[in-house]
Amino acid sequence: MWGSVVKIDDRGRIRLPGRLAKFGSVIIIDVGEYFIGIPIPKDPLAATSGIIRSEKSIEELKKEAEEDALRDALERARRMRHVD
């Protein structure tokens, strides 16, 4: 695992290290005092092809993932409402 210190410019942009240039996007997760960046390959399907075997179709897996993400987001929102 590698870490990098990068500067934030006056427009709020950061320049990622060159080794991350192969990625097309980055998911930024705000966790309060810091954030987590998860790089997304330019072609995620090609990059992950063959990693996981499943009897389900891509469409079924995608639908399940979206349903799980929605359920998780709603649960987190509910918990946040009770914390504030």
N, C-alpha and C positions, 0 to 999 in steps of 0.2 A: 504494500500500500504506500502511496506517495502523497505528500502534502505540498502545497504551494502557497506562498504569500503573494497576493496580487493587489494592485491598487484599484480603487474605485475612482473614476473620473468625475468631473463636475456635473455630468449628465446621468450619473448612476450606473455607468457601464463598467464591466470588468473585462479584462483580456485574459482568456484562459491560456494555459501553457500549450506549446506547440504539440505535445504528445496527445492532446485532446482534440486536435484539429480534425481528426477522422470522424468525429461525432457531429451530427447535424443539429441537435438540440440538447438542452439540459433541463431536467426537471429541478426546480428549486423548491425545497420544502422549508418553510419558515418555522423554526422551532423556538422562537422567542429571542434569546440572546445571540443566536447564531443561525445559520441555515445549512442545509445539506444539499449538495448538487449531485444529481444522478445523470450521467451522460446517456443520451439515447443515440444509437447508431443511425447513420443516414438511411440505411435499409435494415430496420429491425428484424424483419422476417428472415432475410438472408443471414444476418449475424447470429440469429438464434436457431436457425434451421437444424433439426436433428438433436437438439439438446434434451428435449423432453418428448417421450413417446406417449401417445394417447390414442384411445379408441374413438375419442370424440373428434368431430370436425372442427376446423378453425372457427367457423361461425358459432358452434355450440360453446367452445371455450371462450370466445370473445363475449358472448351474451352472458355467460356465468361471471366473467371478470367484471363486466359492467354492472351487473346486479350486486355483486359483492362490494364494489367500490361505492355504489349508491347507498347500500345498507350501512357501510362503514362511515360515509360522510354524514348521513342522517344521525347515526349514533353519536358521532363526535360533536355535531351541532347541538344535539340534545344535552350532552354532558356540559358543553360550554355554556349553554343557557343557564344551567343549574349552578355553575361555578361563579358566574358574574354577579 
